[in-house]
Amino acid sequence: MLWSRLGPYDLAVLENLLWRERRLFEYWAHAASIVPTSDYEIHEATLMRRWPSGDVNWGTRIRDWMRANDRLRRSILRELRTRGPLPTRELPGPAKVPWGSTGWTDGQSTTRMLEFLWAQGRVLVGGRKGSARLWDIPERCLPPGVLGQPRLRVRDAVRAAAERSLRGLGIARVRDIREHFVRGRYPGLPAVLAGLQRAGRIVPATVDAESDWWIHADDLPLLERLEAGEWEPRTTLLSPFDNLIADRARTERFFGFRFRLEIYVPKADREHGYFVMPVVHGDRLVGRLDPAFDRKTRRLVVHAVHAEPDAPTDAGPALAEAVGELARFLDADDVVFPRDVPAVWRRTLRTA
């Protein structure tokens, strides 16, 4: 996602922000994410102190299961306090009542307990060894003083989250805001938005004759610059988890672009590919690629290229450059395109 947004960057900078300066931390925001530590109090108020909540059956099941396995919970926390950070495999188990599921989490009691404690903020990710998370107690994962601050009131947290969400979305309805940033965790949102409007922080807007939209007051100068043509378009490949396309219904409405993640779809049933990356060209979504980095041969292999019906020919050279930039970021030695490249970009991509 960062490469899509920023272009090539130094991974060591991200590692430093995460594990040394601790200005970022891993948490469950609208998805498992890397989030700013400065927003810790928002996550603490909207999820950590209230979790599990929401669906009655699901929340009750988790509370009952954690209560039945309180010994496992206490053992994990004790081990982390004395020996952390630790990977899951070095932490206690099994559970008195094993976690049951019809999916891949069946019997994964220690993993589930850690994830539930993570949602509550009782444990955090203190580092990584390869792709494996190293769990630790929050006191060692956050900068000094973060945990000692007075708790944020839920209403104030919703207010801050709503502003973050609206700034990220640019323009949004209530449903859009609810699906963004602290996804689904906005109690009393309509009243909060009314208060933000009275304070001059947000402004009502009309889109396609619908008047239930909002824009942040701080973005009005940006809107004026965009309307004046002060904008330099880019062409890039979006991560399937990018905020621009995370809300599939919104993406389809704004761009006429239907996008579905097919990682969990059987190979024979996939329409576009395993890890499809939509192509942004200026202010349009014009196609999608299914790339994979072969670490053994050090080749970036593009398994499929798909163009939207109205994709412009002039997106071809910019797309070729974006793929080349991704290859350089991955330190690939070569890029391989498939034979059946869409006709609109065939000449450009075959010679890239």
N, C-alpha and C positions, 0 to 999 in steps of 0.2 A: 504493500500500500504506500509506504513512504517513497519507494522508487517511482511509482506512478505519479505521485504528487510533486516530488522534489527533483526527480532525475537522479543520476548517480550521486551517492553520498558515502561518507566514510562510516562503515559499520562500527568502528571503534568509538565514534562519537555517541552513537546510540547506546552501546555497551556502557560507556562512562556515565551517561545520564541515568541509566537504569540501576547499575550495581555499585557505583562509587558515589556520585553526587546525589543519587536517589531523588532526582527531580521528576522521575517517571516511575510508575510501578504497574505491575500486571494486576488487572482486576476484571470482574465481570460487569462491564458497562452495558451497551446495547448488544455486545457480543464479547467473548473473551478478548480483551484488548489491553493495549498499553495506554495508560491514562496519566495526565499530569498529577503529580503529588499535591499541587495547589488545590485540586478539586477533591481531595480526600474527604473533607467534611461533608461535601454534597453526597458522595457515595455512602458515607457512614449514616447520614440521616435518611436517605431514600431507600437504602437496601440493608446495610449491615445490621442496624439495630432493630429492623422490622422483619427480618427474614427468619423462617419462611412465612410468607403471607400470600395473599392472592387466592388462588384456587383452594377451596376448603379441603377437598379430598387429598390433593397433593401435599399441602402444607401439613395437614394432620398426620399423614403417613410419615413424613420426614421427622416431625417432632416426636412421634411415637417410636420410630426406629432409633433416633439418637438417644432418647431416654432409655430404651432397652439396652443400648450399647454404651452407656455412660462410662463404663470401665475402659473401653477401647478409646473413647474420646479423651479421658484423663491421661491414659498411657501415652497417646500421641503427643499431647501438649507437654507432658513431662519430658519425653525424649527430645523434643525440639528445644525446650528451655535449656537442657543440659548438654545436648550434642549437636544441635542444629547449626547450619542448614543441612537437611538430609533429603535424599530422594525417597519416593514412596516405598521402594523395595526394602529400605532399611528401617521402616517404621512398623510398630506392632500390628498384630493380627493374630488369629482371626476374630471375627465378631461373635458375640453370644447369639445374636440373631442375624444370620447372613443377609446381605442385601439381595433382594430378589427382583429380577427383571426379565422380560422376554427378549431384551436386546443384549448388546455387548457388555453392559455393566453388570450382568448377572453374576453374583458372587464376589464382585469387586468391592468388598466392604471397606477396606482401608482407603482405597481411592475415593469412594463415595464420601466417607467421613471427612477426608481432607477437603474435598470440594465443597461440602456443606459448611465446614469451619471457615473455608476461604470466603464463601458468600457472607458469612457472619463477621468477617474481619478478624476472626480469632487466630488465623494463620494467614501468611502471605507468601508470595513467591520471592525467595531470597536470592535466587540465582538460577543458572541453568548449566547442566552438563550435557552438551549436545542438545538434543531436543527435550531431555528430561527436566522437569521442574524440580528445584531444590526448595523444600518447604522450610519456613522458619517462623519465629514469633514476630509480630508487628514491630515491637520495640527495636529490633535489629534491622528491619526492612525499611523504616521510614526515618527521615532526618529528625534530629532532636527538636522537641517542642511541638511536633505535629499532633501527637497523642495527648498532649497536656492542654490543648485548647478547649474552651467551653464548647459544649455540643451545640451545633446549629439547630435551630427550630425547624421542624419539617416544612412549615410554610415558607420560611426563608430559603430553605434548600430547594424547594420546588420553584421558587421565584428565580433563583440563580440558574437552576437547570433549564428552565424555560427560556431564559435569555441565551444561554449557551446553545440550546437546540435551535432557536430561531436564527442566531448568527451563523450557525453551521449550514442551515438549510437555505438561507437567503430570503425565502418567502414561504409561508406555511399556514396550514389550517390547524385547528386544535388536534385533529387526528395525526397529522404529520409530526407535530411537536411531541405527542405522546409516544410515537414510535422511534424517537431519536434520542441520543445522548444517554439518558437513564431510562431506557425503553420500558414503557408501561408503568413507571413509578412516579406519577404526578397527581397525588390526591389533591382535590380542590383546584384543579388547573383553571377552569373558567373564571373563578373568582380572582385567582392570581393574575391572569391575563388582564382582567378588568382593572386591577390595581396598577399594573404596569402601564396600561394606557393612560390612566389618570395621572401617573407620574411622568408621562411623556417619554417613557422608555421604548414603547412600541407604538406602531401606527397602523390603523386598519388599511387594507388594500382590496382592490377588486380585480379578479382574474376571470375572464370569460363571463362577465356579468354576474359572477358570484362575489358577494361582499364579505365572506367569512374568512378572509385571509389576513395575515399580519406580516409586517416587515419591521425590523429593528430600526429605531431612530438613528443609531450610529451608522447604519448602512445606506441612508438616504444620499449622502455625498457620493458614495460609491456608485449608486444607481445613476446619479446624474452623470458621472464620468463615463459609465458604460453607454448611456444613451448618446453621449457626445462622441462616441467612437474611441475613447481612450482605453483600449483593450488589445492585448497581444495574444492571439489565439495560439493554442498548442495542439499537438497531436501526440497521444500517448495511449498505452494499454492500461486499462483499469484492473486492479485486483478484483476478483469476484466478491470480495467483502468490503469494497470501497463504499464510503458513505453516500456517494452519488447514486448508487444502484442498490443499496441495502434494502430500501423500501421498494419492493418490486412493483406494487400498484402505482406508486408515485412516479417511478421511472417510466412506466408504460404510458401514464397520462401526459407527462411532460415531453417525452421524446418519441412516443409511438414505438418504443423498443421493448419487446417482451424478452425478459431474461430470467432463466432458471438455472440454479446450480445443479450440475449433473454428476457430482462426485459420488453420490450414493445411488445413482441410477445404474442398473445393469448395463454393461458395455454395449450389448446388442440393441438396447433401447434408447441410447443417447442420440440426441438430435444434433448437437454441435461438438461435444467432446468432454473430456474429464475435467480439465481446469481451464475453462474458457475465459478469456480476458476480452471484455468489450473494448472497441476502438473509439476513443473520443477524438474527433477532428473538429477543432474550433468549438462551436456550441452544439454539435450534433454527435449522436452515436451512430456510426456508419457501418459497423461490422464487428466481427469477433474472431479471435485466434485461439487455438488450443496448443500452447507451447509446453515443452518439457525439456529440462536440462539433463542431458546424459552425462553424469559425472565421470564415467569411465572413459568415454571418448572425448569429453569436453566439447560436446556439440550441443547447440540449442536447436532442438528438433521441433519444427512447427508441424503438428500432425494435421491441422486443418485450418483453412481460412474461409470465412464466410462474409459476404458483403450484403448489406441491406439493399432492397430493390432500388432505392434512389441514391445509392452511394456515389459520390463524385469521383471522377477519374483522378482529379488533382490530389486526392487523399493518398494515392499510391506511393509517391516518393516520400511523403512525410511518414507514412506507415513503415516503409522500409527503413527509414532512419530510426524510428522508435524501436523497431525490433533489433537493429544493430546496437542501439544504446543499451537495451536490455542485455544483449549478449556480452557487451563490454563490462557491464556491471557484474555479471555472473562469472566473468573471466573465461568465457567460452572462446574456443579457437575457431569455431565455424558455425554458420547458421544453415540449416537445411529446410527448404520449403517443400510442401507436397507438390505433386504433379498437377492436381486439379485446383489450381488457384482461380478465383473468379475472374471472368474475362475483363472486368473493368480495371483490375489491377495486375493482370497476368504479365504484361510486358515489364512493369516496374519490379515486381517481386521476383520474377524468374532471373532477373539480371542483378538482383541486390547482392 
